[in-house]
Amino acid sequence: MAKGSYVLVLQLNHAIADLQVGRLGSFTFPAGYYLYVGSAFGAGGLAARLRHHERCDKLRPHWHIDYLRAHAHLCEMWTVSGPLRMECRWCAALTAEPNVSIPAVGFGSRDTGCRSHLFYLSRPPHSRMLSRILLSDLTSTDSPLEILVEVHSFDI
């Protein structure tokens, strides 16, 4: 099974006030687009994680994103298969992007030092921005890497 890092692109059509996100707390999520950054280095790899995130009807949410996913449409999943853990690099790059904000500090970042793994945009993210962020660190490495980049799109 391929392992690697990923970005979910979610669309929330209507604002949600006071959504309880596990023990993290209650947050208000405005309508718009959300980018969730994660990794899948466990037994099932990216394929198992993609299947998990495709389902929005989870009886018991496991991760912070499961609480928001129950209300949001999954538009795309960008994956980078390979040995490098890219999620914190991507989170840092997204934090520096204009028009991108953090809607919930600590969201999805319990096991990393990142402020958040969830990012908000009022408009759809441009594919050039996502490509630049996902590929920037991969193209600057001195040693050759074997990676696979995929974009999975989902119907509305």
DRENDO-1510 file (C-alpha; in Angstrom, 1 decimal, always signed):
<recs>
REC; n; res; u; v; w
REC; 1; MET; +0.0; +0.0; +0.0 .
REC; 2; ALA; +1.3; +3.5; -0.9 .
REC; 3; LYS; +1.9; +5.7; +2.0 .
REC; 4; GLY; +2.3; +9.5; +2.0 .
REC; 5; SER; +0.7; +12.8; +2.8 .
REC; 6; TYR; -2.5; +14.4; +1.5 .
REC; 7; VAL; -4.7; +17.5; +1.4 .
REC; 8; LEU; -8.5; +17.3; +1.4 .
REC; 9; VAL; -10.4; +20.1; -0.3 .
REC; 10; LEU; -13.8; +20.5; +1.3 .
REC; 11; GLN; -16.7; +22.8; +0.6 .
REC; 12; LEU; -19.1; +23.9; +3.3 .
REC; 13; ASN; -22.2; +25.4; +1.7 .
REC; 14; HIS; -23.7; +26.9; +4.9 .
REC; 15; ALA; -22.0; +28.2; +8.0 .
REC; 16; ILE; -22.0; +26.0; +11.1 .
REC; 17; ALA; -22.2; +27.7; +14.5 .
REC; 18; ASP; -20.8; +26.0; +17.6 .
REC; 19; LEU; -19.7; +22.7; +16.1 .
REC; 20; GLN; -18.3; +20.5; +18.8 .
REC; 21; VAL; -15.0; +19.0; +17.6 .
REC; 22; GLY; -14.3; +16.2; +20.1 .
REC; 23; ARG; -12.3; +17.4; +23.1 .
REC; 24; LEU; -10.8; +20.3; +21.1 .
REC; 25; GLY; -13.8; +22.5; +21.7 .
REC; 26; SER; -16.6; +24.2; +19.9 .
REC; 27; PHE; -16.0; +26.3; +16.8 .
REC; 28; THR; -17.9; +28.3; +14.2 .
REC; 29; PHE; -17.1; +27.4; +10.6 .
REC; 30; PRO; -18.2; +29.9; +7.9 .
REC; 31; ALA; -19.4; +28.8; +4.5 .
REC; 32; GLY; -16.5; +28.4; +2.1 .
REC; 33; TYR; -13.6; +26.1; +1.4 .
REC; 34; TYR; -11.4; +24.1; +3.8 .
REC; 35; LEU; -8.1; +22.5; +3.3 .
REC; 36; TYR; -7.2; +19.7; +5.7 .
REC; 37; VAL; -3.6; +18.4; +5.7 .
REC; 38; GLY; -2.9; +14.9; +6.8 .
REC; 39; SER; -0.7; +11.9; +6.4 .
REC; 40; ALA; -1.2; +8.2; +6.0 .
REC; 41; PHE; +1.8; +6.1; +7.0 .
REC; 42; GLY; -0.2; +3.3; +8.7 .
REC; 43; ALA; -1.0; -0.2; +7.5 .
REC; 44; GLY; -3.7; +0.8; +5.0 .
REC; 45; GLY; -1.8; +3.8; +3.6 .
REC; 46; LEU; -3.4; +6.4; +1.4 .
REC; 47; ALA; -6.0; +4.1; -0.1 .
REC; 48; ALA; -7.5; +3.3; +3.3 .
REC; 49; ARG; -7.4; +7.0; +4.4 .
REC; 50; LEU; -9.1; +8.0; +1.2 .
REC; 51; ARG; -11.9; +5.5; +1.8 .
REC; 52; HIS; -12.3; +6.8; +5.3 .
REC; 53; HIS; -12.6; +10.4; +4.2 .
REC; 54; GLU; -15.0; +9.6; +1.4 .
REC; 55; ARG; -17.5; +8.5; +3.9 .
REC; 56; CYS; -19.3; +11.3; +5.7 .
REC; 57; ASP; -21.7; +9.1; +7.8 .
REC; 58; LYS; -19.3; +7.9; +10.5 .
REC; 59; LEU; -21.1; +6.6; +13.6 .
REC; 60; ARG; -18.2; +7.6; +15.9 .
REC; 61; PRO; -15.8; +10.3; +14.6 .
REC; 62; HIS; -12.2; +9.2; +15.0 .
REC; 63; TRP; -10.3; +12.4; +13.9 .
REC; 64; HIS; -11.1; +16.1; +14.2 .
REC; 65; ILE; -11.8; +16.2; +10.5 .
REC; 66; ASP; -14.6; +13.6; +10.9 .
REC; 67; TYR; -16.7; +16.2; +12.8 .
REC; 68; LEU; -16.5; +18.8; +10.0 .
REC; 69; ARG; -16.6; +16.1; +7.2 .
REC; 70; ALA; -20.2; +15.2; +8.3 .
REC; 71; HIS; -21.3; +18.6; +7.1 .
REC; 72; ALA; -18.9; +19.4; +4.2 .
REC; 73; HIS; -18.7; +18.1; +0.6 .
REC; 74; LEU; -15.4; +16.4; -0.3 .
REC; 75; CYS; -14.3; +18.1; -3.5 .
REC; 76; GLU; -10.8; +16.8; -4.0 .
REC; 77; MET; -8.0; +14.8; -2.3 .
REC; 78; TRP; -4.5; +15.6; -3.4 .
REC; 79; THR; -2.0; +12.9; -2.5 .
REC; 80; VAL; +1.8; +12.6; -2.6 .
REC; 81; SER; +3.0; +9.0; -2.2 .
REC; 82; GLY; +6.5; +8.7; -0.9 .
REC; 83; PRO; +8.7; +8.3; +2.1 .
REC; 84; LEU; +8.7; +12.0; +3.3 .
REC; 85; ARG; +6.3; +13.3; +5.9 .
REC; 86; MET; +5.2; +16.5; +4.2 .
REC; 87; GLU; +2.2; +17.7; +6.4 .
REC; 88; CYS; +4.1; +20.2; +8.6 .
REC; 89; ARG; +5.8; +21.7; +5.6 .
REC; 90; TRP; +2.5; +22.1; +3.9 .
REC; 91; CYS; +0.9; +23.6; +7.0 .
REC; 92; ALA; +3.6; +26.2; +7.3 .
REC; 93; ALA; +3.3; +27.1; +3.6 .
REC; 94; LEU; -0.5; +27.4; +3.9 .
REC; 95; THR; -0.2; +29.6; +6.9 .
REC; 96; ALA; +1.9; +32.0; +4.9 .
REC; 97; GLU; -0.6; +32.2; +2.0 .
REC; 98; PRO; -2.6; +35.3; +1.6 .
REC; 99; ASN; -6.4; +34.8; +1.8 .
REC; 100; VAL; -5.9; +31.6; +3.8 .
REC; 101; SER; -6.7; +31.5; +7.5 .
REC; 102; ILE; -6.8; +29.1; +10.4 .
REC; 103; PRO; -10.4; +28.6; +11.6 .
REC; 104; ALA; -9.6; +26.4; +14.6 .
REC; 105; VAL; -6.2; +26.4; +16.3 .
REC; 106; GLY; -5.1; +22.8; +17.2 .
REC; 107; PHE; -7.4; +21.2; +14.7 .
REC; 108; GLY; -5.8; +17.9; +13.5 .
REC; 109; SER; -2.4; +18.8; +14.9 .
REC; 110; ARG; -2.3; +17.0; +18.3 .
REC; 111; ASP; +0.6; +14.8; +17.1 .
REC; 112; THR; +2.6; +17.6; +15.4 .
REC; 113; GLY; +3.9; +21.0; +16.4 .
REC; 114; CYS; +1.7; +22.8; +13.8 .
REC; 115; ARG; -0.8; +25.4; +14.8 .
REC; 116; SER; -3.5; +23.7; +12.8 .
REC; 117; HIS; -4.0; +21.2; +10.0 .
REC; 118; LEU; -7.2; +22.9; +8.9 .
REC; 119; PHE; -7.3; +26.1; +6.7 .
REC; 120; TYR; -10.1; +28.3; +5.4 .
REC; 121; LEU; -10.6; +30.1; +2.1 .
REC; 122; SER; -13.7; +32.0; +1.1 .
REC; 123; ARG; -13.2; +31.0; -2.5 .
REC; 124; PRO; -12.1; +27.7; -4.1 .
REC; 125; PRO; -8.4; +27.1; -3.8 .
REC; 126; HIS; -6.6; +27.4; -7.1 .
REC; 127; SER; -4.8; +24.3; -8.4 .
REC; 128; ARG; -1.7; +26.3; -9.1 .
REC; 129; MET; -1.4; +27.3; -5.4 .
REC; 130; LEU; -1.9; +23.7; -4.2 .
REC; 131; SER; +0.6; +22.4; -6.8 .
REC; 132; ARG; +3.2; +24.9; -5.8 .
REC; 133; ILE; +2.8; +24.1; -2.1 .
REC; 134; LEU; +2.8; +20.3; -2.5 .
REC; 135; LEU; +5.7; +20.2; -4.9 .
REC; 136; SER; +8.0; +23.0; -3.6 .
REC; 137; ASP; +9.9; +21.0; -1.0 .
REC; 138; LEU; +10.0; +18.0; -3.3 .
REC; 139; THR; +11.8; +19.8; -6.1 .
REC; 140; SER; +14.4; +21.3; -3.8 .
REC; 141; THR; +15.9; +18.0; -2.5 .
REC; 142; ASP; +19.4; +17.0; -3.5 .
REC; 143; SER; +18.7; +13.3; -3.7 .
REC; 144; PRO; +16.3; +11.8; -6.2 .
REC; 145; LEU; +12.9; +10.8; -4.8 .
REC; 146; GLU; +10.4; +8.4; -6.1 .
REC; 147; ILE; +7.0; +10.0; -5.6 .
REC; 148; LEU; +3.6; +9.8; -7.1 .
REC; 149; VAL; +1.2; +12.8; -7.1 .
REC; 150; GLU; -2.5; +12.3; -7.6 .
REC; 151; VAL; -5.6; +14.4; -7.5 .
REC; 152; HIS; -8.8; +12.6; -6.8 .
REC; 153; SER; -12.0; +14.6; -7.7 .
REC; 154; PHE; -15.4; +13.8; -6.3 .
REC; 155; ASP; -18.8; +14.6; -7.7 .
REC; 156; ILE; -21.1; +17.1; -6.0 .
</recs>
